[in-house]
């Protein structure tokens, strides 16, 4: 049994979608970041960075923060969605790290400046929107030659998909990135993704282009 501490954010959805894909039993502990619940002392013991998601594996007492580390851990635990060795494993981790260092933080800045604070910082809006489109371009070119980020569906796709699911927040038209659109829709149709998307609560259907 896995204890999952999460909220309705792209990073949070990475963990819940992964747990559904892996078929692991888990208990959800909502951490409402709009109420600063991530700063409670009891959560700090699990996640020293005060960020969701975080997990505790009751099988061995292991606790982990950081979505990328959680995905690798769960994949290794189950032997699924991450090759055990060789080039395929490292390409999967390569694209997982790309998400962690690129689309995650950069699209998060688009959400902050463009969706929540429009007009307050025109330079920041322009800068991060430009980077968002650059990253979508990188992704579109990759998916023109590969069905999924690392050929087979993997934790790299699980990490990236929730961020792309907020394409409307980013004012991105997925029709301009046809390979991304094809990939996004295919993943959106997966039952585990549909179920994990609604954890820890249902806030509406998956956006579809």
C-alpha positions in Angstrom: 0.0 0.0 0.0 1.2 3.5 -0.9 0.2 6.6 0.9 -0.1 9.4 -1.7 0.0 13.0 -0.6 -1.2 15.1 -3.5 -3.3 17.9 -5.0 -4.9 18.7 -8.4 -1.7 20.0 -10.1 0.3 18.6 -13.0 3.0 17.4 -10.7 0.4 15.8 -8.4 -1.3 14.1 -11.3 2.0 12.5 -12.4 1.9 10.3 -9.2 -1.7 9.4 -9.3 -1.7 8.5 -13.0 1.4 6.4 -12.4 -0.1 4.5 -9.5 -3.2 3.8 -11.6 -1.0 2.6 -14.5 1.1 0.4 -12.2 -2.0 -1.0 -10.6 -0.6 -0.4 -7.1 -3.1 0.0 -4.2 -2.9 3.5 -2.6 -4.5 5.8 -0.1 -5.0 9.4 -1.1 -4.2 12.2 1.4 -5.3 15.5 -0.1 -2.9 18.4 0.6 -4.8 21.6 -0.4 -2.1 23.9 -1.5 -4.6 26.8 -1.7 -4.9 26.6 2.1 -1.1 26.2 2.6 -1.6 22.7 3.9 1.8 21.8 2.4 3.5 23.8 5.2 2.0 21.7 8.0 4.7 20.2 10.2 3.5 16.7 9.7 3.8 17.0 5.9 7.2 18.6 6.2 8.5 15.3 7.8 7.5 13.6 4.5 8.4 16.3 2.1 11.2 18.6 3.3 10.6 20.9 0.4 6.9 21.4 1.2 5.8 20.4 -2.2 3.4 17.7 -3.5 3.4 15.0 -4.5 5.0 12.8 -1.9 4.6 9.1 -1.1 5.2 6.7 1.8 5.5 3.0 0.8 4.1 1.1 3.7 5.9 -2.1 2.5 9.3 -0.7 3.5 8.7 2.7 5.1 10.3 4.5 2.2 9.1 8.1 1.9 9.9 10.2 -1.2 9.2 13.7 -2.4 9.8 15.0 -6.0 7.6 13.6 -8.8 10.5 12.4 -10.9 12.0 10.4 -8.1 8.6 9.0 -7.3 8.1 7.9 -10.9 11.4 6.1 -11.0 10.9 4.4 -7.7 7.4 3.1 -8.6 8.6 2.0 -12.0 11.5 0.1 -10.4 9.3 -1.3 -7.7 6.9 -2.8 -10.3 9.2 -3.4 -13.2 6.9 -1.4 -15.5 7.2 1.6 -17.8 10.9 2.0 -17.3 13.4 -0.5 -18.9 15.6 -2.1 -16.4 18.9 -1.4 -18.2 20.6 -0.3 -21.3 20.0 2.5 -23.8 16.2 2.4 -23.6 16.4 3.0 -19.8 18.6 6.0 -20.2 16.6 7.5 -23.0 13.5 7.2 -20.9 15.3 9.0 -18.0 16.7 11.5 -20.5 13.2 12.6 -21.5 11.9 12.5 -17.9 14.7 14.9 -16.9 13.8 17.1 -19.9 10.3 17.4 -18.5 11.6 18.1 -15.0 14.0 20.9 -16.2 12.0 22.3 -19.1 8.3 22.0 -19.5 7.6 21.7 -15.8 9.1 24.9 -14.5 8.8 26.9 -17.7 5.1 26.1 -18.3 4.5 26.8 -14.6 5.8 30.3 -15.1 3.4 30.7 -18.0 0.6 29.8 -15.7 1.8 32.3 -13.1 2.3 35.3 -15.4 -0.2 34.7 -18.3 -3.2 33.0 -16.6 -3.1 34.4 -13.0 -1.3 37.8 -13.4 -1.9 39.0 -17.0 -0.7 42.4 -17.8 1.5 42.8 -14.7 4.8 41.8 -16.3 4.7 42.0 -20.1 8.4 41.0 -20.4 7.9 37.9 -18.3 4.8 36.9 -20.3 6.6 37.3 -23.6 9.7 35.4 -22.3 7.9 32.4 -20.9 5.4 32.2 -23.8 8.2 32.1 -26.2 10.0 29.4 -24.3 6.7 27.4 -24.0 6.4 27.4 -27.8 10.0 26.5 -28.2 9.5 23.5 -25.9 6.3 22.5 -27.7 8.4 22.6 -30.9 11.0 20.3 -29.4 8.2 17.9 -28.4 6.5 18.0 -31.7 9.7 17.2 -33.6 10.4 14.3 -31.2 7.0 12.9 -31.6 7.1 13.1 -35.4 9.6 10.2 -35.3 8.5 8.4 -32.1 5.1 7.2 -31.0 6.0 8.1 -27.4 8.9 10.1 -25.9 11.1 7.1 -25.5 9.4 4.9 -28.2 7.4 2.8 -25.7 4.9 4.4 -23.4 6.8 5.2 -20.2 7.1 7.3 -17.1 8.5 10.1 -19.3 5.1 10.4 -21.0 3.3 10.2 -17.6 5.5 13.1 -16.4 4.9 15.3 -19.3 1.2 14.7 -20.2 -0.3 16.5 -17.2 1.6 19.7 -18.0 0.4 19.5 -21.6 -3.2 18.9 -20.4 -3.1 22.6 -19.3 -2.4 23.8 -22.9 -5.4 26.2 -22.6 -3.8 27.9 -19.6 -0.7 28.3 -21.7 -2.7 29.8 -24.6 -1.3 27.0 -26.8 -3.3 25.7 -29.8 -2.5 22.0 -30.1 -3.6 22.0 -33.7 -0.3 23.9 -34.4 1.6 20.9 -33.0 -0.1 17.9 -34.7 2.3 15.3 -33.3 1.8 16.6 -29.8 -2.0 16.5 -30.3 -1.9 12.9 -31.6 0.2 11.9 -28.5 -1.9 13.9 -26.1 -5.2 12.4 -27.3 -3.9 8.9 -27.3 -2.7 9.2 -23.7 -5.9 10.9 -22.6 -7.9 7.9 -23.7 -6.1 5.5 -21.4 -8.4 4.4 -18.5 -5.6 4.8 -15.9 -5.0 8.4 -17.0 -8.6 9.2 -16.9 -8.9 7.8 -13.4 -5.6 9.3 -12.1 -6.5 12.7 -13.5 -9.4 12.9 -11.0 -7.2 12.4 -7.9 -7.6 13.7 -5.2 -10.9 15.2 -6.4 -12.8 15.5 -9.6 -12.4 19.1 -11.0 -13.9 18.3 -14.5 -13.2 16.3 -17.6 -9.8 16.1 -19.3 -9.5 19.1 -21.8 -9.6 17.9 -25.3 -8.4 19.9 -28.4 
